[in-house]
Amino acid sequence: MPKKSNTFEYAPAPESRSIVDIKPSYGLFIDGEFVDGRGSSFKTINPATEETLAEIAEASDADVDLAVKAARRAFRGWSRMSGKERAKYLFRIARIIQERGRELAVLESIDNGKPIKESRDVDVPIVAAHFFYYAGWADKLEHAGLGPNPQPLGVAGQIIPWNFPLLMLAWKIAPALACGNTVVLKPAETTPLTALLFAEICQQADLPPGVVNIITGAGSTGQAIVSHPDVDKVAFTGSTDVGKAIARSIAGTDKKATLELGGKAANIVFDDAAIDQAVEGIVGGIFFNQGHVCCAGSRLLVQESIRDELLARLKRRMGTLRVGDPLDKNTDIGAINSSEQLTRIRELAGIGEEEGAERWSPPCDLPSSGFWFPPTIFTGVTQAHRIAREEIFGPVLSVLTFRTPAEAVEKANNTPYGLSAGVWTEKGSRILHMASELRAGVVWANTFNKFDPASPFGGYKESGYGREGGRQGLAAYLKGADL
């Protein structure tokens, strides 16, 4: 009699990519239409297959200048438009995003490498929710507690990362437009396609020309946006090093800035926590989006008395994670976004081993082409290890232990970052105590990586400053409205 298996085997269930129409090449979206760039071009590739998807224009300084001038011209009319009229455009964009949600999700997974179930069920719905949310604020700004006559800043230069291309676009464009600003936005060079599809959505929504300008390129294009003298506000999400460079470059100017930078979040599990629930939260905290999350729970702090039991259950759960084709609806962990990022993850994982930490991954067959890294945990980690201090930005979890709440707080706060943290316990009083002691912009209790447009997001220390989301997100785009 054959031995009974305890695991399910799934047949592949790939989402069809026929719904997306990827053009051979893309120009820049300036003043309401696509135009050829004056600079060179670069390729965007599918990180799961290394297939070239399209040729993308690289905006030159002259292109950036054209985009900023278009945004400045449009600002005059857009900022004087009533909030009620601006809201109509935002509601229209939100509805089109919902209507074209499947197309956006498939394109995001192809260009970024993230699993389709995340782009379809998390990213795109939250993107639409942000436009709906800020559409609701557009005609109520004077009631937001931000002054009796709130005024927009002007032209916002926005630079977004590759881990959540469409979601970060929504976090920045929706509040800016609701407040009456116009924008020049640059997506990351490895993930430009959904931003360019969003430009088509702006056309479909009949958004006035110049209100939204999408220009593509690499670091030099971003520098040109930041340093342009007619940009009033810089909003950046990305690495701490680049964020520091931006802060230095605009020091002494009257430009406002919002910087959302790196993180090294502690996910703290006490011995009274519901362990199975905590294991799900740990898995979601670090392996969601391949760990390409600035607020990922990349440090697990577990109370010493339950360490062995929790690790056993965590390893068993990790053994069920499916790594592979991002378009397969069964996939839990997709492709690493780029060869460069894969190299960094491998380098830091190797350093973890060299420094004496014990590495473990479940048996895992990785595809032969593309960029892949298995879900990995390190035990025997101390605060001196680099993998406990540096942001890996991949599916790698460092496990540390603690005995008392005070020790957990000390270890959790022992980082240059302060973006997020998680607490798992049955005691409400302990949740409140920990939340008050942790130096993190967001503290989740008995959950992790939950996002809502009504909730502000941002960090302390080297995780940046300013807030996005919620009423605080409006303040970032209004004159004299710091919260």
C-alpha positions as CSV (number, residue, x, y, z in Angstrom):
1,M,0.0,0.0,0.0
2,P,1.5,3.3,-1.0
3,K,2.4,5.8,1.8
4,K,-0.1,8.6,2.3
5,S,1.3,12.0,1.4
6,N,0.6,14.9,3.8
7,T,1.2,17.6,1.1
8,F,-1.0,18.7,-1.8
9,E,0.4,18.9,-5.3
10,Y,-0.9,21.7,-7.4
11,A,-1.2,21.8,-11.2
12,P,0.1,25.1,-12.6
13,A,-2.6,27.7,-13.0
14,P,-1.0,30.5,-14.9
15,E,-2.8,33.8,-15.5
16,S,-2.9,34.6,-19.2
17,R,-0.6,37.4,-20.3
18,S,-2.7,38.0,-23.5
19,I,-4.7,40.7,-21.7
20,V,-1.7,43.0,-21.7
21,D,-0.4,44.7,-24.9
22,I,3.3,45.5,-24.3
23,K,4.6,47.8,-27.0
24,P,8.1,47.3,-28.4
25,S,9.1,50.8,-27.2
26,Y,7.8,53.6,-25.0
27,G,8.4,57.3,-25.0
28,L,7.8,59.9,-22.3
29,F,4.4,61.1,-21.1
30,I,4.6,64.9,-21.2
31,D,1.8,67.5,-21.4
32,G,-0.9,64.8,-21.9
33,E,0.8,62.9,-24.8
34,F,3.5,60.4,-25.4
35,V,6.6,62.0,-27.0
36,D,10.0,60.7,-28.0
37,G,12.8,61.4,-25.5
38,R,15.9,63.3,-26.4
39,G,18.2,61.0,-24.5
40,S,19.2,57.4,-25.0
41,S,17.1,54.3,-24.1
42,F,17.3,51.2,-21.9
43,K,15.6,47.9,-21.8
44,T,13.1,46.6,-19.2
45,I,13.1,42.9,-18.7
46,N,11.0,40.2,-17.1
47,P,13.0,39.1,-14.0
48,A,11.4,35.7,-14.1
49,T,12.7,34.8,-17.5
50,E,15.2,37.6,-18.4
51,E,13.1,38.2,-21.6
52,T,13.3,41.8,-22.9
53,L,9.9,43.4,-22.6
54,A,10.4,46.8,-24.2
55,E,12.7,49.6,-25.0
56,I,12.2,52.6,-22.7
57,A,13.2,56.2,-23.3
58,E,15.7,57.7,-20.8
59,A,14.7,61.3,-20.2
60,S,17.5,63.9,-20.5
61,D,17.8,67.1,-18.6
62,A,16.0,68.8,-21.5
63,D,13.1,66.3,-21.2
64,V,12.8,66.9,-17.5
65,D,12.7,70.6,-18.1
66,L,9.8,70.1,-20.7
67,A,7.9,68.0,-18.2
68,V,8.3,70.5,-15.4
69,K,7.2,73.4,-17.6
70,A,4.2,71.4,-18.7
71,A,3.3,70.7,-15.0
72,R,3.8,74.5,-14.2
73,R,1.4,75.5,-17.0
74,A,-1.2,73.0,-15.9
75,F,-0.9,74.1,-12.3
76,R,-2.5,77.4,-13.0
77,G,-5.8,75.8,-14.1
78,W,-5.7,72.7,-11.9
79,S,-5.0,74.5,-8.6
80,R,-7.9,77.0,-9.4
81,M,-10.3,74.2,-10.2
82,S,-12.8,73.5,-7.4
83,G,-12.1,70.6,-5.2
84,K,-15.4,69.1,-6.3
85,E,-14.2,69.1,-10.0
86,R,-10.8,67.7,-9.1
87,A,-12.5,64.9,-7.2
88,K,-14.4,63.9,-10.3
89,Y,-11.2,63.2,-12.1
90,L,-9.8,61.2,-9.2
91,F,-13.0,59.2,-8.9
92,R,-12.8,58.5,-12.7
93,I,-9.2,57.4,-12.4
94,A,-10.1,55.1,-9.5
95,R,-12.9,53.5,-11.4
96,I,-10.8,52.9,-14.5
97,I,-8.1,51.3,-12.4
98,Q,-10.7,48.9,-11.1
99,E,-12.0,48.2,-14.6
100,R,-8.5,47.6,-15.9
101,G,-7.4,45.9,-12.7
102,R,-6.6,42.5,-14.3
103,E,-4.5,44.1,-17.0
104,L,-2.6,46.2,-14.4
105,A,-2.0,43.2,-12.2
106,V,-0.6,41.0,-15.0
107,L,1.6,43.7,-16.3
108,E,2.9,44.4,-12.8
109,S,3.8,40.8,-12.2
110,I,5.5,40.5,-15.6
111,D,7.6,43.6,-15.1
112,N,8.3,43.3,-11.4
113,G,8.4,39.5,-10.7
114,K,5.8,39.6,-7.8
115,P,3.2,36.8,-7.6
116,I,0.0,37.5,-9.4
117,K,-2.1,36.9,-6.3
118,E,-0.3,39.8,-4.6
119,S,-0.5,42.2,-7.5
120,R,-4.1,41.2,-8.2
121,D,-5.4,41.0,-4.5
122,V,-3.2,43.5,-2.7
123,D,-1.5,46.1,-4.9
124,V,-4.2,47.0,-7.4
125,P,-7.1,47.1,-5.0
126,I,-5.1,49.4,-2.6
127,V,-4.1,51.6,-5.6
128,A,-7.8,52.1,-6.5
129,A,-8.6,52.7,-2.8
130,H,-6.0,55.5,-2.5
131,F,-7.6,57.3,-5.5
132,F,-11.1,56.9,-4.0
133,Y,-9.9,58.0,-0.6
134,Y,-8.2,61.2,-1.8
135,A,-11.0,62.0,-4.2
136,G,-13.1,62.2,-1.1
137,W,-10.8,64.7,0.5
138,A,-10.5,67.0,-2.6
139,D,-13.5,69.2,-1.7
140,K,-13.0,69.0,2.0
141,L,-9.5,70.3,2.5
142,E,-10.6,73.2,4.6
143,H,-12.1,70.7,7.1
144,A,-9.0,68.6,7.4
145,G,-7.6,70.6,10.3
146,L,-4.8,71.9,8.1
147,G,-5.8,75.6,8.2
148,P,-8.8,77.6,7.0
149,N,-7.6,78.1,3.4
150,P,-5.2,75.3,2.5
151,Q,-3.2,76.0,-0.7
152,P,-1.3,73.6,-2.9
153,L,2.5,73.8,-3.1
154,G,2.9,73.8,-6.9
155,V,4.8,71.2,-9.0
156,A,5.7,68.0,-7.2
157,G,8.7,65.9,-8.4
158,Q,8.1,62.3,-7.4
159,I,10.5,59.4,-7.6
160,I,9.2,55.9,-6.8
161,P,10.9,52.5,-6.3
162,W,10.7,49.1,-8.0
163,N,9.1,47.0,-5.2
164,F,5.6,48.4,-5.4
165,P,5.6,50.4,-8.7
166,L,1.9,51.1,-9.1
167,L,1.1,51.3,-5.3
168,M,3.9,53.9,-4.7
169,L,2.6,55.9,-7.7
170,A,-0.8,56.0,-6.1
171,W,0.6,57.0,-2.7
172,K,2.2,60.0,-4.3
173,I,0.0,61.1,-7.2
174,A,-3.5,60.8,-5.5
175,P,-2.9,63.2,-2.5
176,A,-0.9,65.6,-4.7
177,L,-3.7,66.0,-7.2
178,A,-6.4,66.1,-4.6
179,C,-4.6,69.1,-3.0
180,G,-4.3,70.9,-6.4
181,N,-0.7,70.2,-7.2
182,T,0.6,68.9,-10.6
183,V,3.3,66.2,-10.8
184,V,6.3,65.0,-12.6
185,L,6.8,61.3,-11.7
186,K,9.7,59.0,-12.4
187,P,9.2,55.2,-12.0
188,A,12.2,52.9,-11.3
189,E,14.2,51.9,-14.4
190,T,13.5,48.2,-13.8
191,T,9.7,48.6,-13.4
192,P,8.4,51.4,-15.7
193,L,5.5,49.6,-17.5
194,T,2.6,50.1,-15.1
195,A,3.4,53.8,-14.6
196,L,3.3,54.2,-18.4
197,L,-0.1,52.3,-18.5
198,F,-1.3,54.7,-15.8
199,A,-0.4,57.5,-18.2
200,E,-2.8,55.9,-20.7
201,I,-5.4,55.8,-17.9
202,C,-4.9,59.6,-17.4
203,Q,-5.7,60.1,-21.1
204,Q,-8.7,57.8,-20.8
205,A,-9.9,59.9,-17.8
206,D,-9.5,63.1,-19.8
207,L,-7.2,64.5,-17.2
208,P,-6.1,68.0,-18.3
209,P,-2.7,67.9,-20.1
210,G,0.3,68.5,-17.9
211,V,-1.4,67.6,-14.6
212,V,0.4,64.3,-14.6
213,N,3.7,63.8,-16.4
214,I,5.5,60.4,-16.4
215,I,9.2,60.4,-17.4
216,T,11.4,57.4,-17.4
217,G,15.1,57.0,-16.7
218,A,17.7,56.1,-14.2
219,G,19.5,58.1,-11.4
220,S,20.5,61.0,-13.6
221,T,16.9,61.6,-14.5
222,G,15.9,61.6,-10.9
223,Q,18.7,64.0,-10.0
224,A,17.4,66.4,-12.8
225,I,13.9,66.3,-11.2
226,V,15.2,67.0,-7.7
227,S,17.5,69.8,-8.7
228,H,15.1,71.5,-11.1
229,P,14.5,75.1,-9.8
230,D,10.8,75.1,-10.6
231,V,10.0,71.9,-8.6
232,D,8.4,72.9,-5.3
233,K,8.2,69.5,-3.6
234,V,10.2,66.3,-3.7
235,A,8.7,63.0,-2.7
236,F,11.0,60.1,-2.7
237,T,10.7,56.4,-1.7
238,G,13.9,54.3,-2.0
239,S,17.2,53.6,-0.3
240,T,18.5,55.6,2.6
241,D,21.7,56.5,0.8
242,V,19.8,58.1,-2.1
243,G,17.4,59.8,0.4
244,K,20.4,61.3,2.2
245,A,21.8,62.6,-1.1
246,I,18.4,64.2,-2.0
247,A,18.2,65.8,1.5
248,R,21.7,67.3,1.0
249,S,20.9,68.5,-2.5
250,I,17.8,70.5,-1.5
251,A,19.2,71.8,1.8
252,G,19.2,75.6,1.7
253,T,16.3,75.7,-0.8
254,D,12.6,76.2,0.0
255,K,11.6,72.9,-1.5
256,K,9.5,70.6,0.8
257,A,10.4,66.9,0.9
258,T,9.0,63.6,2.0
259,L,11.5,60.8,2.3
260,E,10.4,57.2,2.8
261,L,13.6,55.2,3.1
262,G,14.9,51.8,4.4
263,G,13.9,49.7,7.4
264,K,15.0,46.7,9.5
265,A,11.7,45.9,11.3
266,A,11.5,43.7,14.4
267,N,8.7,41.2,14.5
268,I,8.4,40.4,18.2
269,V,6.7,37.2,19.4
270,F,5.9,36.7,23.1
271,D,5.4,33.4,24.7
272,D,1.6,34.0,25.2
273,A,1.0,34.6,21.5
274,A,-1.2,32.4,19.3
275,I,1.8,30.6,17.7
276,D,0.1,29.4,14.5
277,Q,-1.2,32.9,13.9
278,A,2.2,34.4,14.6
279,V,3.8,32.0,12.2
280,E,1.5,33.2,9.4
281,G,2.4,36.8,10.4
282,I,6.1,36.0,10.3
283,V,5.8,34.4,6.8
284,G,3.7,37.3,5.5
285,G,6.0,39.8,7.2
286,I,9.2,38.7,5.5
287,F,8.3,36.6,2.4
288,F,5.5,38.9,1.0
289,N,6.8,40.4,-2.2
290,Q,10.0,38.4,-1.9
291,G,11.0,40.5,1.0
292,H,11.2,43.5,-1.2
293,V,9.4,45.6,1.4
294,C,10.9,48.5,3.3
295,C,8.8,47.7,6.3
296,A,9.4,43.9,6.1
297,G,9.7,42.0,9.4
298,S,13.2,41.0,8.6
299,R,14.3,40.5,12.3
300,L,12.3,37.9,14.2
301,L,12.6,38.5,18.0
302,V,11.2,35.4,19.7
303,Q,10.9,34.9,23.5
304,E,13.4,32.3,24.5
305,S,10.9,29.9,26.1
306,I,9.1,29.2,22.8
307,R,12.0,29.5,20.4
308,D,12.2,25.8,19.5
309,E,8.5,25.3,19.1
310,L,8.0,28.4,17.0
311,L,11.0,27.6,14.7
312,A,9.7,24.1,14.1
313,R,6.3,25.4,13.1
314,L,7.9,28.1,11.0
315,K,10.1,25.7,9.1
316,R,7.2,23.4,8.5
317,R,5.2,26.3,7.1
318,M,8.1,27.5,4.9
319,G,8.2,24.0,3.4
320,T,4.8,24.7,1.9
321,L,5.7,27.9,0.2
322,R,5.8,27.7,-3.6
323,V,8.5,29.6,-5.5
324,G,8.2,30.1,-9.2
325,D,6.3,31.6,-12.1
326,P,4.9,35.0,-10.9
327,L,1.8,34.5,-13.2
328,D,0.9,31.2,-11.6
329,K,-2.0,31.8,-9.2
330,N,-0.5,29.2,-6.8
331,T,2.9,31.0,-6.4
332,D,3.8,32.4,-3.0
333,I,7.2,33.8,-3.8
334,G,8.1,35.2,-7.2
335,A,11.3,36.4,-8.8
336,I,13.9,38.8,-7.4
337,N,13.5,42.0,-9.3
338,S,16.9,42.3,-10.8
339,S,20.3,40.7,-11.2
340,E,21.8,43.5,-9.1
341,Q,19.4,42.9,-6.2
342,L,20.0,39.1,-6.3
343,T,23.7,39.7,-6.1
344,R,23.2,41.9,-3.0
345,I,21.0,39.3,-1.3
346,R,23.5,36.5,-2.0
347,E,26.4,38.7,-0.7
348,L,24.7,39.4,2.6
349,A,23.5,35.8,3.0
350,G,27.1,34.7,2.5
351,I,28.3,37.2,5.0
352,G,25.7,35.8,7.5
353,E,27.3,32.3,7.1
354,E,30.8,33.6,7.4
355,E,29.9,35.4,10.6
356,G,28.7,32.2,12.1
357,A,24.9,32.3,11.8
358,E,23.2,29.0,10.8
359,R,21.4,29.1,7.4
360,W,18.3,27.1,6.5
361,S,16.0,27.0,3.5
362,P,13.3,24.4,2.7
363,P,14.0,22.0,-0.3
364,C,13.2,24.2,-3.2
365,D,13.6,23.7,-7.0
366,L,14.3,27.1,-8.5
367,P,13.7,27.9,-12.2
368,S,16.8,27.7,-14.4
369,S,16.5,31.2,-15.9
370,G,15.6,34.5,-14.2
371,F,16.5,35.8,-10.8
372,W,15.6,33.6,-7.8
373,F,16.4,33.2,-4.1
374,P,14.7,30.6,-1.8
375,P,13.0,31.6,1.4
376,T,15.7,31.6,4.0
377,I,16.1,31.9,7.8
378,F,19.3,32.5,9.8
379,T,19.4,31.3,13.5
380,G,22.1,31.9,16.0
381,V,22.1,35.6,15.0
382,T,23.3,38.3,17.4
383,Q,23.0,42.0,17.1
384,A,26.6,42.1,15.9
385,H,25.8,40.3,12.7
386,R,25.5,42.4,9.6
387,I,22.4,40.4,8.6
388,A,20.8,41.7,11.8
389,R,21.7,45.3,11.1
390,E,21.6,45.9,7.3
391,E,18.6,45.9,5.1
392,I,18.8,42.8,2.8
393,F,15.6,43.6,0.9
394,G,15.0,39.9,0.1
395,P,13.4,36.8,1.5
396,V,15.8,36.4,4.3
397,L,14.9,36.3,8.0
398,S,17.3,36.8,10.9
399,V,16.1,35.1,14.2
400,L,17.1,36.5,17.6
401,T,15.8,35.7,21.0
402,F,14.9,37.7,24.1
403,R,13.9,37.0,27.7
404,T,12.0,40.1,28.9
405,P,9.9,42.9,27.3
406,A,12.7,45.3,28.1
407,E,15.3,43.2,26.3
408,A,12.9,43.0,23.3
409,V,12.5,46.7,23.2
410,E,16.3,47.3,23.5
411,K,17.0,44.9,20.6
412,A,14.2,46.1,18.4
413,N,15.3,49.7,18.8
414,N,19.0,48.9,18.2
415,T,18.9,49.9,14.6
416,P,19.5,53.1,12.6
417,Y,16.1,52.6,11.1
418,G,12.6,53.2,12.6
419,L,10.0,52.4,10.0
420,S,7.9,49.5,11.4
421,A,7.6,46.8,14.0
422,G,5.2,44.0,15.0
423,V,4.1,42.6,18.3
424,W,2.4,39.3,19.0
425,T,0.9,38.7,22.3
426,E,-2.5,38.0,23.9
427,K,-2.1,40.9,26.4
428,G,-3.6,44.3,25.3
429,S,-1.7,46.1,28.0
430,R,1.6,44.7,26.6
431,I,0.7,45.7,23.1
432,L,0.1,49.3,24.3
433,H,3.3,49.3,26.3
434,M,5.4,48.0,23.4
435,A,3.9,50.4,20.9
436,S,4.8,53.3,23.2
437,E,8.4,52.1,23.6
438,L,9.2,51.0,20.0
439,R,10.8,53.7,17.8
440,A,8.9,52.9,14.7
441,G,6.5,54.8,12.5
442,V,4.1,51.9,12.3
443,V,3.5,49.2,14.9
444,W,1.3,46.3,14.0
445,A,-0.3,44.1,16.7
446,N,-1.0,40.5,16.0
447,T,-0.8,41.2,12.3
448,F,1.8,42.5,9.9
449,N,2.1,44.4,6.5
450,K,-1.4,45.7,6.5
451,F,-2.0,49.0,4.6
452,D,-5.0,51.3,4.4
453,P,-5.2,54.7,2.6
454,A,-6.7,56.3,5.7
455,S,-3.6,55.3,7.8
456,P,-0.4,57.4,7.7
457,F,2.9,55.7,6.9
458,G,6.4,56.9,7.5
459,G,9.5,56.5,9.7
460,Y,11.9,57.8,12.2
461,K,15.7,58.1,12.1
462,E,17.3,56.8,8.9
463,S,13.9,55.6,7.7
464,G,13.1,59.2,6.5
465,Y,10.6,61.9,7.4
466,G,7.2,63.0,6.5
467,R,4.1,60.8,6.2
468,E,2.1,59.4,3.3
469,G,-1.5,58.2,3.6
470,G,-4.4,59.5,5.6
471,R,-4.9,63.2,6.5
472,Q,-1.2,63.5,7.2
473,G,-0.6,62.6,3.5
474,L,-2.5,65.8,2.6
475,A,-0.3,67.9,4.8
476,A,2.7,66.9,2.7
477,Y,1.2,68.7,-0.3
478,L,-0.2,71.9,1.3
479,K,1.5,75.1,2.2
480,G,2.2,75.6,6.0
481,A,0.4,72.4,6.9
482,D,3.0,70.4,8.7
483,L,1.6,68.0,11.3
